[in-house]
Structure formats: C-alpha cells, structure tokens
Amino acid sequence: MYNCLIVDDEPIAIEIIQNYCNHLPFLKVIGCCSNTLEAKSALQKQEINILFLDINMPVLDGIAFLKTLTQQPQVIFTTAYKEYAINAFDLSACDYLLKPFSLERFIIAVDKAIERLDKKEIHPENVFEKRENFFFIKSNGKIIKIQHDDFLLAEAQGNYIKISSSKITILANMTFADFEEMLPKNTFIRVHRSFIINKSKISYIEGNTVFIAKTEIPIGSVYKENLMKNLGL
C-alpha cells in the first residue's frame, strides 16, 4: 500500500482524485487538506508516499509549500495552470497533471511515482554511496561506466542529458530527474534547473556563476541557498 495525501482548495477536485485513487487498490488516501498548512501538519504526523498537490491555493501556494519541505514524498502537481510546469519540475516533481485530467493520465502519473519509490526501496542512497563510486549510462547503443571522481557536470538538453567527465562527453536519453536520483546527494548538486555539478570539481564561485575548469555554470535562484548550505557557507 502507498499512503496518499490530497491537497486542494476545491472540494470537487478532491472528490475526483479520491475517486481515481479508489480505482487503484494499492493506493490508500490518508487524508485530504484544503490548504498547505493543514498538509504540513499531516505530513508531520504520518508517512506519506504520494502527495497530490494543487498549486494555486490561498495563504501558501503549492510550489512555495514544497520548498519548505526538507523530506518530500513523491509529488504529483494537479492544477489548471500550465505556466507553473517548469517551476514544478525544477523541484523534482514526479508529474504535472493539468485539470481536467483523465483516469488514464492519472494512472500514468501514479505509475511514475511508484517507480521512483520502488527504486529508493531497492537502492537506498546510503548503501549506494558505500558500495559504489561509479554509475552506468546508456549512450549510442553502449553502456558506459563513469567514475564519480571523473564526473564534472551534466546539462539538460531537450530530451537528452549531456554528461561531461574528465575523460569523455556523452549524450544520454533519459529524464534529468531520473539522472539526479542516480547520484549521491552529498557530492553531486543541482545548481540550476538544467545543470548538476560535482562539487569537488568547483574551481570557484563568483556571483551567480560556478566555474569548473573553464566552464561557467549558472546558479538558479531556487538552488543557491541549498548549494551554499551544502558547501558549508
């Protein structure tokens, strides 16, 4: 069973999501909240695996609320406003459902969330870091091994990721969020919606720019505070 929490200020929207959840026997709706402050309290009281979160809500909107969470469940945004999509995926949201959405589209989003949850279950981050200092990437029909110490940075380029190491540069066809989850969080940091860097390779930081060798990487405003904290600054 996967525990779910629904957060929406529209009773009809809550009813629809509840009804969709009832079609999937492995989902258990733990609670429904009409605002994000109620949701924060609910998250502190019990473990939530999947959070269905509206964006445009009073007091504190969904995106601002998500930024306040230090440990977040898999988040599926549900909203009538498509213009928030980029910000949502910047925060590693699992999916973005544009109202009104069908049961079929809902199931696709839930499957994505469960796939991420199952990956975490099988490969806990602390075990990954202790046992392995490399990762494998598929590119042009090959499976390429990249040592953590060789990795410099990764850049999102449409449906591809450009991965640069000290030995090779490759293009991989995968989502940026999935690639980010492969990496240990204490060493590899997302500094922009399109960039992940190896902090051990930073030459220096000037303003809102990170320099790795001769490469300049912009620092997104959403990520700067976390970067400074990770660097102990």
C-alpha positions in Angstrom: 0.0 0.0 0.0 1.1 3.5 -0.8 -0.1 6.3 1.5 -1.5 9.3 -0.3 -2.4 12.9 0.8 -4.6 15.1 -1.4 -4.1 18.9 -1.0 -6.6 21.1 -2.9 -8.9 24.0 -2.1 -11.6 22.8 -4.4 -13.9 20.1 -2.9 -14.8 18.8 -6.4 -11.1 18.4 -7.3 -10.6 16.4 -4.0 -13.6 14.2 -4.8 -12.3 13.4 -8.3 -8.8 12.5 -7.1 -10.3 10.4 -4.3 -12.5 8.6 -6.8 -9.5 7.9 -9.0 -7.5 6.6 -6.1 -10.3 4.2 -5.2 -9.8 2.6 -8.6 -6.3 1.6 -7.6 -6.3 -0.9 -4.7 -2.7 -0.2 -3.8 -3.4 3.5 -3.0 -4.6 4.5 0.4 -5.9 8.0 0.9 -4.7 9.0 4.4 -6.2 12.5 4.3 -7.5 15.5 2.3 -6.4 19.0 3.1 -7.9 22.3 1.8 -4.7 24.3 2.3 -1.0 23.7 2.6 -0.7 24.5 6.3 -3.1 21.6 7.0 -0.9 19.4 4.7 2.3 20.3 6.6 0.7 19.2 9.8 -0.5 15.9 8.2 3.0 15.2 6.8 4.5 15.6 10.3 2.1 13.1 11.8 2.4 10.2 9.4 4.4 8.9 6.5 3.1 9.9 3.1 4.4 8.3 -0.1 2.5 10.2 -2.7 1.3 13.8 -2.5 -1.3 15.2 -4.9 -0.8 18.9 -4.7 -2.7 21.8 -6.2 -0.6 24.9 -6.9 -2.9 27.9 -6.9 -4.1 28.0 -3.2 -4.6 30.6 -0.5 -2.1 31.5 2.2 0.8 29.4 0.7 0.8 28.1 -2.8 1.8 24.6 -3.7 5.2 25.4 -5.1 6.2 27.6 -2.1 4.9 24.9 0.2 7.1 22.3 -1.5 10.2 24.4 -1.0 9.6 24.3 2.8 9.8 20.5 3.0 13.1 19.0 3.9 11.9 15.5 3.1 9.3 15.3 0.5 7.2 12.4 -0.8 6.7 11.8 -4.5 4.8 14.9 -5.6 2.2 14.9 -8.4 1.0 18.5 -9.1 -2.7 18.9 -10.0 -3.5 22.4 -11.4 -5.5 24.3 -14.0 -2.5 26.4 -14.8 0.1 25.1 -17.3 2.5 28.0 -16.8 3.7 26.5 -13.5 5.1 23.4 -15.1 8.7 24.5 -15.3 8.9 25.5 -11.7 7.2 22.3 -10.7 9.8 20.1 -12.5 12.6 22.3 -11.1 11.5 21.0 -7.7 11.8 17.4 -8.9 8.0 16.8 -9.1 7.1 13.4 -10.3 4.4 14.6 -12.7 2.2 17.5 -13.6 -1.5 16.9 -14.2 -3.4 19.7 -15.9 -7.0 19.9 -14.9 -9.3 18.3 -16.0 -7.3 15.1 -16.4 -8.5 11.6 -17.2 -8.2 8.5 -15.1 -5.7 7.1 -17.7 -3.5 10.2 -17.3 -3.8 9.9 -13.5 -2.7 6.3 -13.6 0.4 7.2 -15.7 1.4 9.8 -13.1 0.9 7.3 -10.2 3.0 4.7 -12.0 5.8 7.2 -12.3 5.6 7.9 -8.6 5.6 4.2 -7.6 8.6 3.5 -9.9 10.6 6.2 -8.1 9.5 4.9 -4.7 10.5 1.3 -5.6 13.9 2.5 -6.9 14.6 4.1 -3.5 13.5 1.0 -1.7 15.8 -1.2 -3.7 18.8 1.2 -3.8 18.9 3.2 -0.6 21.2 6.2 -1.0 23.5 5.4 1.8 24.1 1.8 0.5 24.7 3.2 -3.0 27.4 5.6 -1.7 29.2 2.9 0.4 29.3 0.2 -2.2 29.8 2.1 -5.5 31.8 5.1 -6.7 30.6 4.9 -10.3 27.5 4.8 -12.4 26.5 3.4 -15.8 24.9 5.3 -18.6 23.4 4.1 -21.9 24.5 6.2 -24.9 24.5 5.4 -28.7 24.0 1.7 -28.1 26.7 1.4 -25.5 26.7 1.1 -21.7 29.4 3.5 -20.4 30.9 3.4 -16.9 31.7 6.8 -15.4 33.6 7.1 -12.1 32.2 9.6 -9.7 35.6 11.3 -9.4 35.8 11.8 -13.2 32.3 13.4 -13.4 32.3 17.1 -13.9 28.8 18.2 -14.8 25.6 17.3 -16.6 23.3 19.6 -18.6 19.7 19.0 -19.7 19.4 19.4 -23.5 15.8 18.7 -24.6 15.1 15.0 -24.3 18.8 14.3 -23.7 21.4 14.9 -21.0 24.9 16.0 -21.9 27.3 14.4 -19.4 30.8 15.7 -19.1 33.6 13.9 -17.4 37.4 14.4 -17.4 37.6 11.6 -19.9 34.5 11.7 -22.1 31.4 13.7 -23.0 28.3 11.8 -23.9 24.6 12.3 -24.6 22.1 10.1 -22.8 18.4 9.8 -23.5 16.8 10.0 -20.0 15.0 12.5 -17.8 17.0 14.9 -15.7 15.1 13.9 -12.6 15.9 10.2 -13.1 19.6 11.0 -13.6 19.7 13.1 -10.5 18.3 10.3 -8.4 21.2 8.0 -9.5 23.8 10.3 -7.9 24.7 10.6 -4.2 23.3 13.9 -3.0 26.3 15.0 -0.8 28.7 15.2 -3.8 26.5 15.9 -6.8 24.4 19.1 -6.5 21.8 20.6 -8.8 22.6 24.2 -9.1 20.2 25.1 -11.9 17.1 23.5 -13.5 19.4 22.4 -16.3 22.7 21.7 -14.5 24.1 19.2 -12.0 27.7 19.6 -10.9 30.3 17.6 -8.9 31.1 20.0 -6.0 34.6 18.6 -5.7 35.4 20.0 -9.1 34.4 23.6 -8.4 37.3 26.0 -9.1 35.5 29.0 -7.6 32.1 30.7 -7.4 31.6 34.3 -8.5 28.1 35.9 -8.1 25.6 33.5 -9.6 28.1 31.5 -11.5 30.0 28.3 -10.7 33.3 27.8 -12.5 34.5 24.2 -13.2 37.8 24.4 -15.0 37.0 26.9 -17.9 33.3 26.1 -17.9 30.8 28.6 -16.5 27.6 27.2 -15.0 24.7 29.5 -13.9 23.3 29.2 -10.4 19.5 29.3 -10.3 17.9 31.4 -7.6 15.9 28.4 -6.4 19.1 26.3 -5.9 21.6 28.9 -4.5 20.6 28.5 -0.8 21.0 24.7 -0.9 24.3 25.0 -2.7 25.7 27.3 -0.1 24.5 25.1 2.7 26.0 22.0 1.0 29.3 23.8 0.8 29.1 24.8 4.5 28.7 28.5 3.7 
